[in-house]
Amino acid sequence: MPTNILAISIEQPSMLLFGLYVFAFGITAVACFIAVPRARQITERDTRQGLVALLATSGLWATTHVGYLLAPTSSLQHGFYMLGLIVGIATVGPWLYFCSAYTGRSLHNNTTYRWLAVGTYLVIVAIKLTNPVHGLYYTASPASLPFQHLMIDHGTLHWLAMGLAYSLAIVGIFMLFELFGQVEYNTKPFVGLVAVTATPVVLDVAGYVTTVIIDITYSALGVAVFGLGVLFMYTDQFDSLRLAGQYDNPVIVVDNNRAIQEYNPAAETLFPELPASTGREFQEVLPDLATNTEKGGLLEYESENGLKYYELSTEQLRSSRAEFGRLISLTDVTQRERQRQELETQNEQLERFTGTVSHDLRNPLNVAQGNTEIIRELLQPHMDNNGGYEPPNYDTLETVESATETLTRTLTRMESLIEELLVLTQSGKEITDPESVSVEKISKNCWTMVETKDASFVIDDNLTIKADADRLKQLFENLFRNAVEHGGDEVTIRVGELDDEQGFYIEDTGPGIPEDNRDIVFESGFTTNRSGTGLGLSIVDEVVKNHGWQINLSESVEGGTRFEVMTAVAT
């Protein structure tokens, strides 16, 4: 074969490979610079700045490679290569800045870390710039394979710098994977992107051990691919991931088709059905939450620790192109809602208290004032101006005694009203720390505290329940007192366990309560006893409600009154 034909046959593959090198780095540079305007439309400032800087430095790094390949002289090639070394190591900063900002960290704003990064960068740049003196970073010489170029033989310091750069890159990747783990994100697409980003490392090693490809740094291609991949393929998805990862509260991200896209661990804890729901219709997976989201307001959720309240809020998610979904956040406002309810209850109690004081206490107070005036008028004439005293006659004393008895009875009733009002106020307070108590022990103790006359008391069962002992005493004392007052001196009162083992009953052998009155007996002030306060059963009702129990009123076997208190029995 003639020599010129052999040269042409060798030259053609070389020129083709050279063209592929120029095209690869050139198209990478152009793509990075074109992508910068779009990256500038990212909403979150620090994430935007990090990605813009990463794309810009990656584009500039690829451009230096194009210059290195196309430069007509060895000195220009050397200059472009040196510029590429300086720009290439600079991409590590924007990469870590982006990863820190995107994952919600503040490392990129830490002054110490910033100065450390700048100092490390300047030291590495100084080592590269002084390479002609020490020659430990690389050596350069002309080469003809696989095409004409300035061959770079990398030294020990180069590989140390590369090791540091890749270690820092892995730190950024770890930040992203940690965020994805927090929001239960499918990491397979991202793993693929990272794999493509890491592929140039293989080329770096191959360029060192073989002459088939030239020995330059190919990382510019990998870094650019990652930046472009995040921007063009995962921008919307990455936005939703970033938002979900920033919240400690339960967060769910749905797309424009109302399908569940992402969620964080707090949401999974609250809604265990979420792990198998990605991509499914939000209304289908969580219908109650979806309905409440449309209406707004509070979501009531029954948890292991009792009823909890969450305030719902939605945020429209937008990218540089269009809206791509909604972020649904649930803020735990249980404590605030309980305080509100407690305040509301206290206000209701205050209104009842005020109404009772103004109505029920006014009449006996007027009676007391009237009888006091009668006593004063009857005794005043028997007092002379000098403070002497003339004994009243029999009729006067009899009238004074009657007025005094009325006054005593009135004051006693006022005292009872005040005491029961105070008990009613206490009975409405929230029960926060119930304990195991014996119904038999509590009820027997309460029986001794009530004026029972000739009434009888029978306890059929000994059950243990979770309750506030002091409040439970209020319940039993008021029910016992009510039975004795309405059932007569010889009434029998019985306490026992309900058949379904879900609570207890208190029943008596008295005349019972007419059906027409059973719906109103628990109302404050209702009484059929002229000397009663009408607060006893209201206190009972408050105690039951604040335990989370339920009370039913019916007729006992013997025709009397039967109160059934439904509550879970403690084991």
C-alpha positions as CSV (number, residue, x, y, z in Angstrom):
1,M,0.0,0.0,0.0
2,P,1.4,3.4,-0.9
3,T,2.6,5.6,2.1
4,N,0.2,8.5,1.3
5,I,-2.8,6.1,1.2
6,L,-1.8,4.6,4.6
7,A,-1.4,8.1,6.1
8,I,-4.9,9.1,4.8
9,S,-6.4,5.9,6.3
10,I,-4.9,6.7,9.7
11,E,-5.7,10.4,9.5
12,Q,-9.4,9.9,8.8
13,P,-10.2,8.1,12.1
14,S,-8.0,10.6,14.0
15,M,-9.9,13.6,12.5
16,L,-13.2,11.9,13.3
17,L,-12.2,11.4,16.9
18,F,-10.9,14.9,17.1
19,G,-14.2,16.2,15.7
20,L,-16.1,14.2,18.3
21,Y,-14.0,15.7,21.1
22,V,-14.6,19.3,19.9
23,F,-18.3,18.6,19.4
24,A,-18.8,17.0,22.8
25,F,-17.2,19.8,24.7
26,G,-18.6,22.5,22.4
27,I,-22.2,21.3,22.6
28,T,-21.8,21.0,26.4
29,A,-20.6,24.6,26.7
30,V,-23.4,25.9,24.5
31,A,-26.0,23.9,26.4
32,C,-24.8,25.2,29.7
33,F,-24.8,28.9,28.6
34,I,-28.3,28.5,27.0
35,A,-29.6,27.0,30.2
36,V,-28.5,29.8,32.4
37,P,-31.5,32.1,31.6
38,R,-33.9,29.4,32.5
39,A,-32.1,28.6,35.7
40,R,-32.4,32.2,36.7
41,Q,-36.2,31.8,36.8
42,I,-36.0,29.3,39.7
43,T,-38.0,30.9,42.6
44,E,-35.8,30.1,45.6
45,R,-32.9,32.5,45.6
46,D,-30.0,30.4,47.0
47,T,-30.9,27.4,44.9
48,R,-31.1,29.6,41.9
49,Q,-27.8,31.2,42.5
50,G,-26.1,27.8,43.1
51,L,-27.4,26.2,39.9
52,V,-26.7,29.3,37.8
53,A,-23.1,29.4,39.0
54,L,-22.8,25.7,38.4
55,L,-24.0,25.9,34.8
56,A,-21.9,29.0,34.1
57,T,-18.6,27.5,35.5
58,S,-19.4,24.2,33.8
59,G,-19.9,25.9,30.5
60,L,-16.7,27.9,30.9
61,W,-14.8,24.8,31.8
62,A,-16.1,23.0,28.7
63,T,-15.1,26.1,26.6
64,T,-11.5,25.9,27.8
65,H,-11.4,22.3,26.6
66,V,-12.6,23.4,23.2
67,G,-9.9,26.1,23.2
68,Y,-7.3,23.6,24.3
69,L,-8.3,21.3,21.4
70,L,-8.5,24.0,18.7
71,A,-5.5,26.2,19.7
72,P,-3.0,26.3,16.8
73,T,0.1,26.4,19.0
74,S,1.4,24.4,22.0
75,S,1.7,27.6,24.1
76,L,-2.0,28.4,23.5
77,Q,-3.0,24.9,24.2
78,H,-1.1,25.0,27.4
79,G,-2.7,28.3,28.3
80,F,-6.3,27.0,27.7
81,Y,-5.5,23.8,29.7
82,M,-4.2,25.9,32.7
83,L,-7.4,28.1,32.5
84,G,-9.4,24.9,32.5
85,L,-7.7,23.7,35.7
86,I,-8.5,26.9,37.4
87,V,-12.2,27.0,36.3
88,G,-12.7,23.3,36.8
89,I,-11.9,23.2,40.5
90,A,-14.1,26.3,40.9
91,T,-17.2,24.2,40.0
92,V,-17.0,22.4,43.3
93,G,-18.1,25.6,45.2
94,P,-21.3,26.2,43.2
95,W,-22.1,22.4,43.4
96,L,-21.9,22.4,47.2
97,Y,-23.7,25.7,47.4
98,F,-26.6,24.4,45.3
99,C,-26.8,21.1,47.3
100,S,-26.8,22.9,50.6
101,A,-29.4,25.5,49.5
102,Y,-31.6,23.0,47.8
103,T,-31.7,20.6,50.8
104,G,-32.6,23.4,53.2
105,R,-29.3,23.6,54.9
106,S,-27.4,26.8,55.8
107,L,-23.9,25.6,55.2
108,H,-23.5,27.8,52.1
109,N,-24.2,30.9,54.3
110,N,-21.7,30.0,57.0
111,T,-18.9,32.5,56.9
112,T,-16.3,30.1,58.3
113,Y,-17.1,27.5,55.6
114,R,-17.0,30.2,52.9
115,W,-13.5,31.4,53.9
116,L,-12.3,27.8,54.2
117,A,-13.6,27.1,50.7
118,V,-12.0,30.2,49.2
119,G,-8.7,29.5,51.0
120,T,-8.6,25.8,49.8
121,Y,-9.4,27.0,46.2
122,L,-6.6,29.6,46.2
123,V,-4.1,27.1,47.6
124,I,-5.0,24.6,44.8
125,V,-4.9,27.3,42.1
126,A,-1.5,28.4,43.4
127,I,-0.1,24.8,43.1
128,K,-1.4,24.6,39.6
129,L,0.0,28.0,38.6
130,T,3.4,27.2,40.0
131,N,3.6,23.8,38.3
132,P,6.3,25.0,35.8
133,V,8.5,25.4,38.9
134,H,7.8,22.1,40.8
135,G,6.3,20.0,38.0
136,L,4.3,17.9,40.5
137,Y,0.9,18.6,39.1
138,Y,1.5,17.7,35.4
139,T,3.9,17.6,32.6
140,A,3.1,18.5,29.0
141,S,4.6,17.3,25.7
142,P,3.5,17.1,22.1
143,A,1.7,13.9,21.0
144,S,0.3,12.5,17.8
145,L,-2.0,9.8,19.1
146,P,-4.9,9.5,18.8
147,F,-4.5,12.9,17.0
148,Q,-2.1,15.9,17.3
149,H,-2.4,17.5,20.7
150,L,-0.5,18.6,23.8
151,M,-0.3,15.5,25.9
152,I,-0.8,16.0,29.6
153,D,0.8,13.6,32.0
154,H,-0.9,14.1,35.4
155,G,1.2,13.9,38.5
156,T,0.5,13.1,42.2
157,L,-0.9,16.5,43.1
158,H,-3.4,16.3,40.3
159,W,-4.9,13.1,41.6
160,L,-4.9,14.4,45.2
161,A,-6.8,17.5,44.0
162,M,-9.2,15.3,42.0
163,G,-9.7,13.1,45.0
164,L,-10.6,16.1,47.1
165,A,-13.0,17.4,44.5
166,Y,-14.8,14.1,44.1
167,S,-15.0,13.7,47.9
168,L,-16.7,17.1,48.2
169,A,-19.0,16.1,45.3
170,I,-20.0,13.0,47.1
171,V,-20.9,15.2,50.2
172,G,-23.3,17.1,48.0
173,I,-24.8,13.8,46.6
174,F,-25.2,12.6,50.2
175,M,-27.2,15.8,51.0
176,L,-29.5,15.1,48.2
177,F,-30.0,11.4,49.0
178,E,-30.7,12.4,52.6
179,L,-33.4,14.8,51.5
180,F,-34.9,12.1,49.2
181,G,-35.0,9.7,52.1
182,Q,-36.9,12.3,54.2
183,V,-39.6,12.6,51.6
184,E,-39.8,9.0,50.6
185,Y,-38.7,9.9,47.1
186,N,-38.0,7.2,44.5
187,T,-34.2,7.7,44.1
188,K,-33.8,5.5,41.0
189,P,-34.0,8.4,38.5
190,F,-31.5,10.4,40.5
191,V,-29.2,7.4,40.8
192,G,-29.2,7.2,37.0
193,L,-28.3,10.9,36.8
194,V,-25.5,10.5,39.3
195,A,-24.2,7.5,37.4
196,V,-24.0,9.5,34.2
197,T,-22.3,12.3,36.1
198,A,-19.7,9.9,37.4
199,T,-19.0,8.3,34.0
200,P,-16.2,10.8,33.1
201,V,-14.2,9.4,35.9
202,V,-13.8,6.2,33.8
203,L,-12.5,8.3,31.0
204,D,-10.1,10.2,33.3
205,V,-8.6,6.8,34.3
206,A,-8.6,5.5,30.7
207,G,-6.8,8.5,29.5
208,Y,-4.1,8.0,32.0
209,V,-3.5,4.3,31.2
210,T,-4.0,4.2,27.4
211,T,-3.3,6.3,24.3
212,V,-6.6,5.5,22.7
213,I,-8.1,8.6,24.2
214,I,-6.3,11.8,25.3
215,D,-5.3,12.3,28.9
216,I,-7.4,15.4,30.0
217,T,-10.0,16.0,32.6
218,Y,-13.5,14.8,31.4
219,S,-15.3,15.9,34.6
220,A,-16.6,19.0,32.8
221,L,-18.9,16.8,30.9
222,G,-20.3,15.0,34.0
223,V,-20.8,18.2,36.0
224,A,-22.6,19.8,33.0
225,V,-24.8,16.8,32.5
226,F,-25.9,16.9,36.2
227,G,-26.7,20.6,36.1
228,L,-28.6,20.3,32.8
229,G,-30.4,17.2,34.0
230,V,-31.6,18.8,37.2
231,L,-32.8,21.9,35.3
232,F,-34.5,20.3,32.3
233,M,-35.6,16.9,33.5
234,Y,-36.3,17.3,37.2
235,T,-36.9,20.9,37.9
236,D,-40.6,20.6,38.9
237,Q,-40.0,17.3,40.7
238,F,-36.9,18.7,42.5
239,D,-39.0,21.8,43.5
240,S,-41.6,19.6,45.1
241,L,-39.0,17.5,46.8
242,R,-37.2,20.6,48.2
243,L,-40.5,22.0,49.5
244,A,-41.5,18.7,51.1
245,G,-38.1,18.3,52.8
246,Q,-38.2,21.8,54.4
247,Y,-41.3,21.0,56.6
248,D,-41.4,19.3,59.9
249,N,-45.1,19.2,59.8
250,P,-46.9,16.6,57.7
251,V,-46.7,17.6,54.0
252,I,-48.2,16.0,50.9
253,V,-47.5,17.2,47.3
254,V,-50.1,16.5,44.6
255,D,-49.8,17.2,40.9
256,N,-52.2,19.1,38.7
257,N,-54.2,15.9,38.2
258,R,-54.7,15.6,42.0
259,A,-52.4,12.5,42.1
260,I,-50.1,12.1,45.1
261,Q,-46.6,12.9,44.1
262,E,-44.4,13.3,47.3
263,Y,-44.8,13.3,51.1
264,N,-42.5,13.5,54.1
265,P,-42.1,11.0,57.1
266,A,-44.4,13.1,59.3
267,A,-47.2,12.7,56.8
268,E,-46.5,8.9,56.5
269,T,-46.7,8.6,60.3
270,L,-50.1,10.4,60.3
271,F,-51.4,8.5,57.2
272,P,-49.8,5.0,57.1
273,E,-51.6,4.3,53.7
274,L,-49.3,6.8,51.9
275,P,-46.3,4.5,51.1
276,A,-48.5,2.5,48.6
277,S,-50.3,5.6,47.2
278,T,-47.7,7.5,45.1
279,G,-49.4,8.2,41.7
280,R,-52.9,7.5,43.0
281,E,-55.8,9.9,43.2
282,F,-55.6,12.0,46.4
283,Q,-59.4,11.8,46.8
284,E,-59.2,8.0,46.6
285,V,-56.4,7.5,49.1
286,L,-57.4,10.2,51.7
287,P,-61.0,11.2,51.0
288,D,-61.6,13.0,54.4
289,L,-58.4,15.0,54.0
290,A,-59.1,15.8,50.4
291,T,-62.6,17.1,51.3
292,N,-61.3,19.2,54.2
293,T,-58.6,20.6,51.9
294,E,-61.2,21.9,49.5
295,K,-63.3,23.4,52.4
296,G,-60.4,24.6,54.5
297,G,-60.5,24.8,58.3
298,L,-59.5,22.1,60.8
299,L,-59.0,18.4,60.4
300,E,-60.0,16.2,63.3
301,Y,-57.9,13.1,63.5
302,E,-58.3,10.2,66.0
303,S,-54.8,9.1,67.0
304,E,-53.4,6.7,69.6
305,N,-53.1,9.7,72.0
306,G,-56.6,10.9,71.5
307,L,-58.3,13.4,69.2
308,K,-55.9,15.7,67.5
309,Y,-56.5,18.8,65.4
310,Y,-54.6,20.0,62.3
311,E,-54.9,23.2,60.4
312,L,-54.8,22.8,56.7
313,S,-53.0,25.1,54.3
314,T,-52.3,24.7,50.6
315,E,-49.6,26.3,48.4
316,Q,-49.7,26.4,44.7
317,L,-46.4,25.1,43.2
318,R,-45.0,27.0,40.2
319,S,-41.9,26.5,38.1
320,S,-40.4,28.7,35.5
321,R,-42.9,27.2,33.0
322,A,-46.2,26.7,34.7
323,E,-48.0,25.5,37.8
324,F,-47.3,21.9,38.5
325,G,-49.3,21.0,41.6
326,R,-50.1,21.9,45.2
327,L,-48.4,21.4,48.5
328,I,-50.7,20.5,51.3
329,S,-49.4,21.2,54.8
330,L,-50.9,20.1,58.1
331,T,-50.0,22.1,61.2
332,D,-50.7,20.5,64.6
333,V,-52.9,23.0,66.5
334,T,-54.2,20.4,69.0
335,Q,-53.0,22.4,72.1
336,R,-54.4,25.7,70.7
337,E,-57.8,24.0,69.8
338,R,-58.0,22.4,73.2
339,Q,-57.3,25.7,74.9
340,R,-60.0,27.3,72.7
341,Q,-62.5,24.7,73.6
342,E,-61.6,24.9,77.3
343,L,-62.0,28.7,77.2
344,E,-65.3,28.2,75.4
345,T,-66.4,25.8,78.1
346,Q,-65.2,28.2,80.8
347,N,-67.1,31.0,79.2
348,E,-70.3,28.9,79.1
349,Q,-69.8,28.0,82.7
350,L,-69.2,31.6,83.5
351,E,-72.5,32.5,81.8
352,R,-74.3,29.8,83.7
353,F,-72.6,30.9,86.9
354,T,-73.6,34.5,86.2
355,G,-77.1,33.5,85.4
356,T,-77.5,31.4,88.5
357,V,-76.0,34.1,90.7
358,S,-78.2,36.8,89.2
359,H,-81.3,34.7,89.4
360,D,-81.1,31.9,92.0
361,L,-79.1,33.9,94.5
362,R,-81.1,37.1,94.1
363,N,-84.4,35.7,95.5
364,P,-82.9,34.2,98.7
365,L,-80.8,37.4,99.1
366,N,-84.0,39.5,98.9
367,V,-85.6,37.2,101.5
368,A,-82.5,37.5,103.7
369,Q,-82.5,41.3,103.4
370,G,-86.3,41.4,104.1
371,N,-86.1,39.3,107.2
372,T,-83.1,41.3,108.5
373,E,-85.1,44.5,108.0
374,I,-88.0,42.9,109.9
375,I,-85.8,41.9,112.8
376,R,-84.2,45.4,112.9
377,E,-87.6,47.1,112.9
378,L,-88.9,44.9,115.7
379,L,-85.9,45.3,118.0
380,Q,-85.2,49.0,117.2
381,P,-88.0,50.4,119.5
382,H,-86.6,48.5,122.4
383,M,-83.3,50.3,122.2
384,D,-83.3,53.8,123.9
385,N,-81.2,56.7,122.7
386,N,-78.6,56.1,125.4
387,G,-78.0,52.6,124.3
388,G,-80.2,51.1,126.9
389,Y,-82.3,48.0,126.3
390,E,-86.0,47.3,127.0
391,P,-87.0,43.6,126.6
392,P,-89.6,43.0,123.8
393,N,-92.9,41.3,124.6
394,Y,-93.7,37.7,123.7
395,D,-95.3,38.4,120.3
396,T,-92.3,40.4,119.2
397,L,-89.9,37.7,120.2
398,E,-92.0,35.1,118.4
399,T,-92.0,37.2,115.2
400,V,-88.2,37.8,115.5
401,E,-87.6,34.0,116.0
402,S,-89.6,33.2,112.9
403,A,-87.7,35.8,110.8
404,T,-84.4,34.5,112.2
405,E,-85.3,30.9,111.2
406,T,-86.2,32.1,107.7
407,L,-83.0,34.1,107.5
408,T,-81.0,31.0,108.6
409,R,-82.7,28.8,106.0
410,T,-82.1,31.4,103.3
411,L,-78.4,31.8,104.1
412,T,-78.0,28.0,104.2
413,R,-79.5,27.8,100.7
414,M,-77.3,30.5,99.5
415,E,-74.3,28.7,100.9
416,S,-75.4,25.5,99.1
417,L,-75.8,27.3,95.9
418,I,-72.3,28.9,96.1
419,E,-70.7,25.6,97.0
420,E,-72.4,23.7,94.1
421,L,-71.5,26.5,91.7
422,L,-67.8,26.2,92.7
423,V,-68.0,22.4,92.2
424,L,-69.7,22.9,88.8
425,T,-66.9,25.3,87.8
426,Q,-64.3,22.7,88.8
427,S,-66.1,19.8,87.1
428,G,-65.8,21.5,83.7
429,K,-62.0,21.6,83.7
430,E,-60.1,19.3,81.3
431,I,-59.0,16.0,82.7
432,T,-55.3,15.5,81.8
433,D,-54.0,12.7,84.0
434,P,-56.6,10.0,84.8
435,E,-55.6,7.1,87.0
436,S,-56.9,3.6,87.8
437,V,-59.5,3.9,90.6
438,S,-61.8,1.4,92.2
439,V,-65.5,2.1,91.7
440,E,-66.3,0.2,94.9
441,K,-63.9,2.1,97.0
442,I,-64.9,5.5,95.6
443,S,-68.6,4.9,95.9
444,K,-68.4,3.6,99.5
445,N,-66.4,6.6,100.5
446,C,-68.9,9.0,98.8
447,W,-71.8,7.2,100.6
448,T,-70.4,8.2,104.0
449,M,-70.1,11.8,102.9
450,V,-73.8,12.2,102.0
451,E,-76.7,12.7,104.4
452,T,-78.4,9.4,103.6
453,K,-81.1,9.2,106.4
454,D,-82.4,5.6,106.3
455,A,-81.5,4.9,102.7
456,S,-79.6,1.7,101.8
457,F,-76.5,1.2,99.7
458,V,-75.6,-1.9,97.7
459,I,-72.4,-2.5,95.6
460,D,-72.7,-5.4,93.2
461,D,-69.4,-5.4,91.5
462,N,-65.9,-4.2,92.0
463,L,-64.5,-2.8,88.7
464,T,-61.5,-0.5,88.0
465,I,-61.7,2.4,85.6
466,K,-59.4,5.2,84.4
467,A,-60.7,8.4,85.9
468,D,-59.9,11.5,88.0
469,A,-60.7,10.4,91.5
470,D,-61.8,13.8,92.8
471,R,-64.2,14.3,89.8
472,L,-65.6,10.8,90.2
473,K,-66.4,11.6,93.8
474,Q,-68.4,14.6,92.6
475,L,-70.4,12.3,90.3
476,F,-71.2,9.7,93.0
477,E,-72.0,12.3,95.7
478,N,-74.4,14.2,93.5
479,L,-76.2,11.1,92.2
480,F,-76.5,9.7,95.8
481,R,-77.8,13.0,97.1
482,N,-80.3,13.2,94.2
483,A,-81.6,9.7,94.9
484,V,-82.1,10.3,98.6
485,E,-83.8,13.7,98.0
486,H,-86.2,12.3,95.5
487,G,-86.5,8.7,96.5
488,G,-87.5,9.0,100.1
489,D,-85.9,8.0,103.4
490,E,-85.9,4.3,102.7
491,V,-84.7,4.3,99.1
492,T,-82.1,1.6,98.1
493,I,-79.3,2.7,95.9
494,R,-77.3,0.1,93.9
495,V,-74.0,0.4,92.1
496,G,-72.6,-2.2,89.6
497,E,-70.9,-3.0,86.4
498,L,-72.7,-2.8,83.0
499,D,-73.4,-6.1,81.2
500,D,-71.0,-5.2,78.3
501,E,-68.2,-4.4,80.8
502,Q,-68.0,-0.9,79.3
503,G,-68.9,1.1,82.4
504,F,-71.0,1.2,85.5
505,Y,-74.5,2.1,86.7
506,I,-76.2,3.8,89.7
507,E,-79.9,3.0,90.2
508,D,-82.4,3.4,92.9
509,T,-85.9,2.2,94.0
510,G,-87.4,5.6,94.1
511,P,-90.3,7.0,92.0
512,G,-88.1,7.5,88.9
513,I,-88.0,10.5,86.6
514,P,-90.9,11.0,84.2
515,E,-90.0,10.4,80.5
516,D,-90.9,14.0,79.6
517,N,-88.2,15.3,82.0
518,R,-85.3,12.9,81.1
519,D,-84.0,15.1,78.3
520,I,-83.7,18.2,80.5
521,V,-82.7,16.9,83.9
522,F,-79.0,17.6,83.2
523,E,-79.7,21.2,82.4
524,S,-78.3,23.7,84.9
525,G,-81.0,25.0,87.3
526,F,-83.6,22.2,86.5
527,T,-85.1,20.8,89.7
528,T,-88.5,19.5,91.0
529,N,-87.5,20.1,94.6
530,R,-88.3,23.5,95.9
531,S,-85.3,23.5,98.2
532,G,-82.9,22.1,95.5
533,T,-80.4,24.1,93.6
534,G,-80.8,22.3,90.2
535,L,-77.1,22.0,89.8
536,G,-76.4,18.4,91.0
537,L,-77.1,16.6,87.8
538,S,-75.5,19.4,85.8
539,I,-72.3,18.7,87.7
540,V,-72.7,15.0,86.9
541,D,-73.0,15.7,83.2
542,E,-69.9,17.9,83.3
543,V,-67.9,15.2,85.0
544,V,-69.0,12.6,82.4
545,K,-68.2,14.9,79.4
546,N,-64.8,15.8,80.6
547,H,-63.9,12.2,81.0
548,G,-65.0,11.5,77.4
549,W,-67.7,9.2,78.7
550,Q,-71.4,9.1,77.9
551,I,-74.3,8.9,80.4
552,N,-77.8,7.5,79.7
553,L,-80.9,7.9,81.9
554,S,-83.5,5.1,82.0
555,E,-85.8,3.2,84.4
556,S,-84.4,0.7,86.9
557,V,-85.9,-2.8,87.3
558,E,-87.9,-1.7,90.3
559,G,-89.2,1.4,88.6
560,G,-86.7,3.9,90.0
561,T,-84.0,5.9,88.2
562,R,-81.0,4.2,86.5
563,F,-78.0,6.2,85.3
564,E,-75.6,4.2,83.0
565,V,-72.1,5.7,82.6
566,M,-70.4,4.2,79.5
567,T,-66.6,4.1,79.7
568,A,-63.9,1.6,78.8
569,V,-62.8,-0.6,81.8
570,A,-59.1,-0.5,82.6
571,T,-57.4,-3.8,82.5
